[in-house]
Amino acid sequence: QLQLVESGGGLVQPGGSLRLSCATSELTLDRYSVGWFRQAPGKEREGVSCRSRSGGTTNYADSVKGRFTISREKAENTVYLKMSSLKPEDKAVYYCAAVRRTGGTCVIDGPYDYWGQGTQVTVSS
């Protein structure tokens, strides 16, 4: 059972940056595609970004394209979501998710089999 633990959330001013981390229990993420989601109060969960198992493919929701970057630190078995130029509407609980996949693609909206517990991001002055 793959376990995912998010961290790095917090309070940031508009225009600021945060880097979220998604640490895993597996020795390697080479077999998994990883995605990031967010859910704001009263709204449906939204897919934000995904990364293929090899890293050759990354996809982003239009709402974050050009501002967010998904990456992986192989040695640390960690996937990151670097968020820049944050806006108040980026406020949400952010979740990482993973699915074991073959091939070099990823799908932002999944499906995913494994989920973390979430980390809160608040963008406010």
Secondary structure, DSSP 8 states (H G I E B T S, - for coil): ---EEEE--EEE-TT--EEEEEEESSS--TTEEEEEEEE-TTS--EEEEEE-TTSS-EEE-TTTTTTEEEEEEGGGTEEEEEE-S--GGG-EEEEEEEEE--SS---TT---SEE---EEEEE--
